[in-house]
Amino acid sequence: MVRILRPLLRGTTYTRLLHLWIPGLPFSVWMFIDPGTPWVPVLVLPALGLVPAVRRGEGVQAALLLTPSEREPGFSEEFSATWRDRMRTVLWLAVRTVLATVTVFVTVWLPLLGYSLVQVATGTVPGGVPVLEDARHHWAYALLVPFPLIVLGAALVGLGALVTAVARGLLGPSPAERLAALEARTEQLLERTRIARELHDSIGHALTVAVVQAGAARAAGDPEFTDRALDAVEETGRAALEDLERVLGILREPEKPVGGRPTLVDAGRLLESARASGATVDAEVTGPLETAPRPVSREGYRILQESLTNALRHAGAVPVRVRIRVAGSTLVLEIRNRLTQDVPGPGRGNGLRGIRERAALLGGRAWTGPDGDDWRVRVELPLG
């Protein structure tokens, strides 16, 4: 019994009832203007459905009243962009008007029928229901009173479910809107992945430098070297904090344009940070680096940062050779360091995978792995 009555205890049932009642308002107002032509508002529906903004209003209304508890109700809240959308809106208004008429009839006539049955059962002259006007008084009519109410409850639930199903079909997003939503979702996922990579590269680099510098300072036992190590840790930590603040700003204000991201033009601070950690860095830059497109230069900076971090983390203070070259329509980065026993396999590690993913997103290629006695990272990024 409780299961049968459960739909009548949900608020959604009554918000849907309100949604079904709303179209009756223009007809009620028109009845005061011209009671003899109650059908006139129907003539306005086709013209109204052709207005692009109407579809958006109907979609917002359907989401609020038909599916108030759903996060993604599946109704379009955009203006009509095509004639197909306009025709769907016109059809929706027509169907909604028909269902509203049925709802008003049911919600008025069924309660009135139940009240008339009570009147007949108690001997009062019934009114308002023609079929009972000539009925004779009898107490047995009281047994029929629950039936109109049961039918009323079932009608409320059924009409609400029906109008919701029709709305999903006629007010649902068009193929173009579905494609736009999918593209927006993809962009959002790509942005989250990029932010995760940048945090991994920036914070990982800072922590690696701090750990290497702290170990070297403890082993050296030289106050002058310790001061230099602390300066390097401070500078690297400050740069990491700037990156963290920028990324958090993106998360707080996703619509705000992103600026201030480091590019390969700023690679000098990465090289100096690695040198301050004890590594001997032989760097060579060939070609007009400043002419590289900013997206390519930004990703190149992160690839260089991750490569230097891996060298410090896995090989320690070893000689590192960095070659950055702009040749024709390609940016080439090659980072080599002496192999040690602690070698990350070519398929392991988030950093190495991130390097390959960054290159692939820009249409480039990346190679990571042993090459003779060296560990090599080579990346080719198109500048076009």
C-alpha positions as CSV (number, residue, x, y, z in Angstrom):
1,M,0.0,0.0,0.0
2,V,2.8,2.4,0.9
3,R,4.5,1.6,-2.4
4,I,1.4,2.5,-4.3
5,L,1.0,5.8,-2.5
6,R,4.7,6.7,-2.7
7,P,4.4,8.7,-6.0
8,L,1.7,10.9,-4.4
9,L,4.1,11.7,-1.6
10,R,6.8,13.1,-3.9
11,G,7.1,16.8,-4.5
12,T,7.9,16.1,-8.2
13,T,4.3,14.9,-8.8
14,Y,2.9,18.3,-7.8
15,T,5.5,20.4,-9.5
16,R,4.6,18.5,-12.7
17,L,0.9,19.2,-12.0
18,L,1.7,22.9,-11.7
19,H,3.6,22.6,-15.1
20,L,0.4,21.0,-16.6
21,W,-1.8,23.7,-15.2
22,I,0.2,26.7,-16.4
23,P,-1.0,26.6,-20.1
24,G,-4.5,27.0,-18.9
25,L,-3.8,30.5,-17.7
26,P,-4.1,32.2,-21.1
27,F,-7.4,30.4,-21.8
28,S,-8.7,31.5,-18.4
29,V,-7.8,35.1,-19.1
30,W,-9.3,34.9,-22.6
31,M,-12.6,33.7,-21.1
32,F,-13.0,37.1,-19.4
33,I,-12.4,38.8,-22.8
34,D,-14.6,36.7,-25.1
35,P,-16.2,33.7,-23.5
36,G,-17.7,32.7,-26.8
37,T,-14.4,32.0,-28.5
38,P,-12.3,30.1,-26.0
39,W,-10.2,28.5,-28.8
40,V,-8.6,31.8,-29.9
41,P,-5.3,31.4,-27.8
42,V,-4.6,28.1,-29.8
43,L,-4.1,30.2,-32.9
44,V,-1.2,32.0,-31.2
45,L,0.8,28.8,-30.5
46,P,2.4,28.3,-34.0
47,A,3.7,31.9,-34.1
48,L,4.8,31.7,-30.4
49,G,6.8,28.5,-31.1
50,L,8.7,30.1,-33.9
51,V,10.2,32.7,-31.6
52,P,13.8,31.3,-30.8
53,A,13.7,32.5,-27.1
54,V,10.5,30.5,-26.4
55,R,12.4,27.2,-26.7
56,R,14.8,28.3,-24.0
57,G,12.0,29.4,-21.7
58,E,10.2,26.1,-22.2
59,G,13.4,24.2,-21.5
60,V,14.2,26.1,-18.3
61,Q,10.6,25.7,-17.1
62,A,10.6,21.9,-17.8
63,A,13.9,21.5,-15.9
64,L,12.6,23.3,-12.9
65,L,9.1,21.7,-12.7
66,L,9.3,18.3,-14.4
67,T,12.7,17.1,-13.1
68,P,13.6,19.4,-10.2
69,S,15.8,16.8,-8.5
70,E,17.9,15.8,-11.5
71,R,21.3,17.4,-12.1
72,E,21.2,16.8,-15.9
73,P,17.5,16.7,-16.8
74,G,18.3,16.5,-20.5
75,F,16.3,19.6,-21.7
76,S,17.9,22.1,-24.0
77,E,18.2,25.6,-22.5
78,E,19.4,27.2,-25.8
79,F,17.6,29.4,-28.3
80,S,16.1,27.7,-31.4
81,A,19.0,27.6,-33.9
82,T,17.3,25.8,-36.7
83,W,13.9,25.5,-38.3
84,R,13.8,21.9,-37.0
85,D,14.1,23.2,-33.4
86,R,11.3,25.7,-34.1
87,M,9.0,23.1,-35.4
88,R,9.7,20.9,-32.4
89,T,8.9,23.8,-30.2
90,V,5.6,24.4,-32.0
91,L,4.7,20.7,-31.7
92,W,5.6,20.8,-28.0
93,L,3.3,23.8,-27.3
94,A,0.5,22.0,-29.0
95,V,1.0,18.7,-27.1
96,R,1.4,20.7,-23.8
97,T,-1.9,22.5,-24.4
98,V,-3.8,19.2,-25.1
99,L,-2.3,17.6,-21.9
100,A,-3.2,20.8,-20.0
101,T,-6.8,20.6,-21.1
102,V,-7.0,17.0,-20.0
103,T,-5.4,17.8,-16.7
104,V,-7.8,20.6,-15.9
105,F,-10.8,18.4,-16.8
106,V,-9.6,15.6,-14.7
107,T,-8.6,17.7,-11.6
108,V,-12.0,19.5,-11.7
109,W,-14.4,16.7,-12.7
110,L,-13.1,13.8,-10.6
111,P,-13.2,15.7,-7.3
112,L,-16.6,17.0,-8.2
113,L,-17.8,13.5,-8.9
114,G,-16.6,12.3,-5.5
115,Y,-18.4,15.2,-3.8
116,S,-21.6,14.4,-5.7
117,L,-21.5,10.8,-4.6
118,V,-21.3,12.0,-1.0
119,Q,-24.3,14.2,-1.6
120,V,-26.3,11.3,-3.0
121,A,-25.3,9.0,-0.1
122,T,-26.3,11.6,2.5
123,G,-29.6,12.5,0.8
124,T,-28.5,16.0,-0.4
125,V,-29.5,17.0,-3.9
126,P,-26.3,16.7,-6.0
127,G,-25.2,19.4,-8.4
128,G,-22.6,19.8,-11.0
129,V,-22.5,16.2,-12.3
130,P,-25.4,15.5,-14.8
131,V,-25.2,11.7,-14.4
132,L,-26.1,11.9,-10.7
133,E,-28.8,14.6,-10.9
134,D,-31.6,12.0,-11.1
135,A,-30.0,9.5,-8.7
136,R,-32.0,8.4,-5.7
137,H,-30.6,8.7,-2.2
138,H,-28.8,5.5,-1.0
139,W,-26.0,5.0,1.5
140,A,-24.3,2.6,-0.9
141,Y,-23.1,5.5,-3.0
142,A,-20.6,6.3,-0.2
143,L,-18.7,3.1,-1.2
144,L,-18.0,4.6,-4.6
145,V,-16.5,7.8,-3.3
146,P,-12.8,6.4,-3.1
147,F,-12.8,5.4,-6.8
148,P,-12.8,9.0,-8.3
149,L,-10.0,9.8,-5.9
150,I,-8.0,6.8,-6.9
151,V,-8.4,7.6,-10.5
152,L,-7.4,11.2,-9.8
153,G,-4.2,10.1,-8.1
154,A,-3.3,7.7,-10.9
155,A,-4.1,10.4,-13.5
156,L,-1.8,12.9,-11.8
157,V,1.1,10.5,-11.7
158,G,0.4,9.3,-15.3
159,L,0.0,12.7,-16.9
160,G,3.1,13.9,-15.1
161,A,5.2,11.0,-16.4
162,L,3.7,11.5,-19.9
163,V,4.4,15.2,-20.1
164,T,8.0,14.6,-18.9
165,A,8.6,11.9,-21.6
166,V,7.2,14.1,-24.3
167,A,9.3,17.1,-23.1
168,R,12.4,15.0,-23.2
169,G,11.7,14.1,-26.8
170,L,10.7,17.6,-28.1
171,L,12.8,19.8,-25.8
172,G,15.8,17.6,-25.7
173,P,19.1,18.9,-27.2
174,S,19.5,18.8,-31.0
175,P,22.4,16.8,-32.5
176,A,24.4,20.1,-32.9
177,E,23.8,20.9,-29.2
178,R,24.9,17.4,-28.2
179,L,28.0,17.8,-30.2
180,A,28.7,21.2,-28.6
181,A,28.2,19.8,-25.1
182,L,30.5,16.9,-25.9
183,E,33.2,19.2,-27.2
184,A,32.8,21.4,-24.0
185,R,33.1,18.3,-21.8
186,T,36.1,17.2,-23.7
187,E,37.7,20.6,-23.4
188,Q,37.0,20.5,-19.6
189,L,38.6,17.1,-19.2
190,L,41.6,18.2,-21.3
191,E,42.0,21.3,-19.1
192,R,41.9,19.2,-15.9
193,T,44.5,16.8,-17.4
194,R,46.7,19.8,-18.3
195,I,46.4,21.3,-14.8
196,A,47.3,18.0,-13.3
197,R,50.3,17.7,-15.5
198,E,51.5,21.2,-14.7
199,L,51.1,20.7,-10.9
200,H,53.0,17.4,-11.3
201,D,55.8,19.0,-13.2
202,S,56.1,22.2,-11.2
203,I,55.7,20.9,-7.7
204,G,57.6,17.7,-8.5
205,H,60.5,19.8,-9.8
206,A,60.6,22.0,-6.8
207,L,60.5,19.1,-4.3
208,T,63.2,17.2,-6.2
209,V,65.5,20.3,-6.2
210,A,64.8,20.8,-2.5
211,V,65.6,17.1,-1.6
212,V,68.8,17.1,-3.7
213,Q,70.0,20.4,-2.3
214,A,69.3,19.4,1.3
215,G,71.2,16.1,0.8
216,A,74.1,17.8,-0.9
217,A,74.3,20.5,1.8
218,R,74.3,17.9,4.6
219,A,77.0,15.9,2.9
220,A,79.2,19.0,2.1
221,G,79.3,20.4,5.5
222,D,80.3,23.8,4.0
223,P,78.4,26.9,5.2
224,E,79.0,28.7,1.9
225,F,77.6,25.7,-0.1
226,T,74.7,25.5,2.3
227,D,73.8,29.1,1.7
228,R,73.9,28.5,-2.1
229,A,71.7,25.4,-1.6
230,L,69.2,27.4,0.5
231,D,69.1,30.1,-2.2
232,A,68.3,27.5,-4.9
233,V,65.6,25.9,-2.8
234,E,64.1,29.4,-2.1
235,E,64.1,30.4,-5.7
236,T,62.7,27.1,-6.9
237,G,60.0,27.1,-4.2
238,R,59.0,30.6,-5.1
239,A,58.6,29.7,-8.7
240,A,56.5,26.6,-7.7
241,L,54.3,28.8,-5.5
242,E,53.7,31.2,-8.4
243,D,52.7,28.2,-10.6
244,L,50.4,26.9,-7.8
245,E,48.7,30.3,-7.4
246,R,48.2,30.5,-11.2
247,V,46.6,27.0,-11.4
248,L,44.4,27.7,-8.4
249,G,43.3,30.9,-10.1
250,I,42.3,29.0,-13.1
251,L,40.2,26.6,-11.0
252,R,38.6,29.5,-9.1
253,E,37.9,31.6,-12.3
254,P,37.7,29.1,-15.2
255,E,36.5,31.8,-17.6
256,K,39.4,34.1,-16.9
257,P,42.1,34.2,-19.7
258,V,45.2,32.3,-18.7
259,G,48.4,34.3,-18.7
260,G,51.9,34.3,-17.3
261,R,52.6,30.6,-18.0
262,P,56.4,30.1,-18.5
263,T,57.7,29.3,-22.0
264,L,61.0,28.1,-23.3
265,V,62.2,31.7,-23.4
266,D,62.3,31.3,-19.5
267,A,64.2,28.1,-19.7
268,G,67.2,29.8,-18.1
269,R,65.8,29.5,-14.6
270,L,65.3,25.8,-15.0
271,L,68.9,25.3,-16.1
272,E,70.2,27.4,-13.3
273,S,68.0,25.5,-10.8
274,A,69.5,22.2,-12.0
275,R,73.1,23.6,-11.9
276,A,72.4,24.9,-8.3
277,S,71.4,21.3,-7.4
278,G,74.9,20.1,-8.4
279,A,74.3,18.9,-11.9
280,T,76.6,20.0,-14.7
281,V,74.3,21.3,-17.4
282,D,75.6,21.8,-20.9
283,A,72.9,23.8,-22.7
284,E,72.7,24.9,-26.3
285,V,69.9,26.9,-28.0
286,T,69.8,27.1,-31.7
287,G,67.4,29.1,-33.8
288,P,64.9,31.9,-33.1
289,L,63.3,30.4,-30.0
290,E,61.1,33.5,-29.4
291,T,59.2,32.9,-32.7
292,A,57.8,29.6,-31.5
293,P,54.0,29.7,-30.9
294,R,53.2,30.1,-27.3
295,P,51.3,26.8,-26.8
296,V,54.3,24.9,-28.3
297,S,56.8,26.9,-26.2
298,R,54.8,26.4,-23.0
299,E,54.6,22.6,-23.5
300,G,58.3,22.6,-24.4
301,Y,59.1,24.3,-21.1
302,R,57.1,21.7,-19.2
303,I,58.8,18.9,-21.1
304,L,62.2,20.3,-20.3
305,Q,61.2,20.8,-16.6
306,E,60.1,17.2,-16.3
307,S,63.2,15.9,-18.0
308,L,65.5,17.8,-15.7
309,T,63.5,16.7,-12.7
310,N,63.8,13.0,-13.7
311,A,67.6,13.5,-14.2
312,L,68.0,14.9,-10.8
313,R,65.7,12.4,-9.1
314,H,67.0,9.2,-10.7
315,A,70.6,10.1,-11.6
316,G,71.6,12.8,-9.1
317,A,74.2,15.4,-9.8
318,V,75.4,14.1,-13.1
319,P,76.3,15.9,-16.3
320,V,73.2,16.8,-18.3
321,R,73.2,17.9,-22.0
322,V,70.3,20.0,-23.2
323,R,69.8,20.9,-26.8
324,I,66.9,23.1,-27.9
325,R,66.7,23.8,-31.6
326,V,64.2,25.6,-33.9
327,A,64.7,24.2,-37.3
328,G,62.3,25.1,-40.1
329,S,58.8,24.1,-38.9
330,T,59.9,21.9,-36.0
331,L,61.0,22.5,-32.4
332,V,63.4,19.8,-31.2
333,L,64.3,19.2,-27.6
334,E,66.9,16.6,-26.5
335,I,68.0,16.0,-23.0
336,R,70.6,13.5,-22.1
337,N,72.1,12.4,-18.8
338,R,74.4,9.6,-17.7
339,L,72.6,6.3,-17.0
340,T,72.6,5.0,-13.5
341,Q,71.2,1.8,-12.0
342,D,68.0,3.5,-11.0
343,V,66.5,3.6,-14.6
344,P,62.8,4.3,-15.1
345,G,61.5,2.0,-17.8
346,P,60.2,3.6,-21.0
347,G,56.6,2.8,-20.1
348,R,56.6,3.7,-16.4
349,G,56.1,6.9,-14.5
350,N,53.5,9.7,-14.8
351,G,56.2,12.1,-15.9
352,L,57.4,10.1,-18.9
353,R,53.8,9.4,-19.9
354,G,53.0,13.2,-19.5
355,I,55.9,14.0,-21.9
356,R,54.5,11.7,-24.5
357,E,51.0,13.0,-24.1
358,R,52.1,16.6,-24.3
359,A,53.9,15.9,-27.5
360,A,51.0,13.9,-29.0
361,L,48.4,16.7,-28.2
362,L,50.5,19.1,-30.3
363,G,50.9,16.6,-33.1
364,G,54.5,15.8,-32.3
365,R,56.5,12.8,-31.2
366,A,58.5,11.9,-28.1
367,W,61.1,9.2,-27.4
368,T,62.2,8.4,-23.9
369,G,64.6,5.6,-22.9
370,P,68.2,4.4,-22.8
371,D,70.5,5.3,-25.7
372,G,73.9,3.8,-25.3
373,D,75.3,4.9,-22.0
374,D,72.8,7.8,-21.7
375,W,69.2,8.3,-20.8
376,R,67.6,10.3,-23.6
377,V,64.5,12.3,-24.0
378,R,63.9,13.6,-27.5
379,V,60.8,15.5,-28.5
380,E,59.9,17.0,-31.9
381,L,57.0,19.5,-31.9
382,P,55.6,21.0,-35.1
383,L,55.5,24.8,-35.1
384,G,52.7,25.1,-37.6
